[in-house]
């Protein structure tokens, strides 16, 4: 009986061929993933540049009802906006927050703009042990608020749903907070007040964290390295086959 054809390391040639074909496919997949990560990195850098431009732009009037249907986070989140009007005589809502100052709450207050609509304003941060209303700076009469436009955060936080009845809020869900406070129609966004509008000490404004994770270059290099390793393995297999052919000759 004739023994099966074997490669340099004792594997049948057909098995080695299938392995080499699989490695070629892996190489193509890894290269495609690397290119995709390069494209994602370009998109992320463009997003960071656009958001940075919005944050440092001159404050524009906050969007009114006529503009609400066209708002979307991709184009409008972190826009620097201004409101002129007064805070309503209504209870403020505290939503859970974790900041560089530790755990605590965001203080959301309804603000009636002179333009004729109501917006929830995130006045800023208060620590857990100073959540009482008497701890916060009072704002009476006409006021101007400058800050960043933020989209509503419906539902709640991670694994924790908002409980309006119990007054437990884990996210800044504009519609739910407005409903719980019988505020009527409000803007579909809230405004994070800056440190000029809410200088503190409590609440402390201007604590919006604007950061985007950008690890796409690391991922791209990882995929390209895997592609290089796969291609090297293919070359090794093919070279072994060529050496075997030479020996047989």
SENU-130879 format. One record per residue (C-alpha): residue in three letters; x, y, z. Coordinates in steps of 0.1 Angstrom, whole numbers, plus 5000, padded with zeros to 4 digits. Example, Ala and Ser with C-alpha at 12.3 -4.5 7.8 and 13.67 -1.06 7.14 Angstrom:
2
ALA512349555078
SER513749895071
This chain:
249
UNK500050005000
UNK501350344990
UNK501650585021
UNK499750925018
UNK501751215005
UNK503051415034
UNK504651765038
UNK507851865055
UNK506351825089
UNK504451505083
UNK501051655074
UNK499251535044
UNK499551785015
UNK495851835012
UNK495651935049
UNK498452185045
UNK496752335014
UNK493452375033
UNK495352535062
UNK497152775039
UNK493852875022
UNK492252945056
UNK495253165065
UNK494953355033
UNK491253425041
UNK492253535076
UNK494853765062
UNK492153935039
UNK489753965069
UNK492454115091
UNK493454365065
UNK489754465059
UNK489354515097
UNK492454725099
UNK491254945071
UNK487854975088
UNK489555095120
UNK491655345101
UNK488355485086
UNK486755485120
UNK489755675134
UNK489355945107
UNK485655965115
UNK486355995152
UNK488956265148
UNK486556465126
UNK483856425153
UNK486156545180
UNK487156855159
UNK483456935152
UNK482456905188
UNK485457115199
UNK484357385175
UNK480857385189
UNK481957405225
UNK484157705218
UNK481857885194
UNK479958195203
UNK476758115222
UNK473658125200
UNK470058145211
UNK468757805223
UNK466557635197
UNK462857715200
UNK459857495192
UNK460057555154
UNK463557405154
UNK462857105177
UNK461756855151
UNK465056895132
UNK467356855162
UNK469656545163
UNK472656465185
UNK475056425155
UNK474656785146
UNK473456965178
UNK474856795209
UNK477357025227
UNK476157335208
UNK476857635229
UNK473557815235
UNK472158095256
UNK468858145273
UNK467358465287
UNK464458445311
UNK463858315346
UNK463757995366
UNK460257875374
UNK458957855410
UNK458957475409
UNK460857195427
UNK464257105412
UNK465056755402
UNK468156575414
UNK469656305391
UNK472456075401
UNK475956185390
UNK479556065393
UNK482056335387
UNK485656425393
UNK484456565427
UNK482856235436
UNK479356095437
UNK476356325440
UNK473556475419
UNK472956705390
UNK470356975398
UNK467857015370
UNK465557325372
UNK462857435348
UNK463657765330
UNK461157975312
UNK462858155283
UNK461658505272
UNK461158345238
UNK458158165252
UNK459257805258
UNK460457605288
UNK463857425291
UNK465357215318
UNK468657355329
UNK471257145346
UNK472457405371
UNK475357185381
UNK476656935406
UNK476056895444
UNK477656625465
UNK475556355483
UNK475856515517
UNK474756855505
UNK471656775484
UNK469156985504
UNK467557285487
UNK468857525513
UNK472457435503
UNK472057575468
UNK472457925456
UNK469058095449
UNK468358265416
UNK465458505416
UNK464258735388
UNK465658765353
UNK468658545345
UNK470858455316
UNK472058095312
UNK474858005288
UNK475757635284
UNK475857325262
UNK472857175246
UNK472456805255
UNK469956555242
UNK467456385266
UNK468656065284
UNK465455845285
UNK465055545306
UNK467655555333
UNK471155455340
UNK473055135337
UNK470754855350
UNK468755115369
UNK465455255357
UNK464155595367
UNK461455585393
UNK459455905391
UNK456955805418
UNK459855755443
UNK461756055430
UNK464755845420
UNK466455965388
UNK469455795372
UNK469355985340
UNK468256325327
UNK465056215310
UNK463556545300
UNK460056415291
UNK459756205322
UNK460956475345
UNK458656735329
UNK455756495333
UNK456556415370
UNK456756795377
UNK453556885356
UNK455657125336
UNK453757075304
UNK455557095271
UNK459357135274
UNK462257145250
UNK463456795239
UNK466856875253
UNK468457025285
UNK471257275289
UNK474357215310
UNK474957555325
UNK478557675324
UNK480657805353
UNK479858165345
UNK476058105347
UNK476457885378
UNK479657985396
UNK478857785427
UNK479857705453
UNK476657495450
UNK475457395425
UNK478757395406
UNK478257455369
UNK480557395340
UNK481357035348
UNK480256875315
UNK482756605306
UNK483356615268
UNK485556315259
UNK485456055232
UNK487355725234
UNK489655705205
UNK491555365204
UNK491055295167
UNK494755335159
UNK495655065184
UNK492954835170
UNK494154905134
UNK497754815143
UNK496554495160
UNK494554385129
UNK497454465106
UNK499954275128
UNK497653975127
UNK497354005089
UNK501154015087
UNK501453705109
UNK498953515088
UNK500653615056
UNK503953505071
UNK502453165080
UNK501253125044
UNK504753195031
UNK506152945055
UNK503852675043
UNK504352745007
UNK508152755011
UNK507952415029
UNK506052274999
UNK508552414975
UNK511452274995
UNK509751934995
UNK509251954957
UNK512952024953
UNK513951734975
UNK511651494956
UNK513151604923
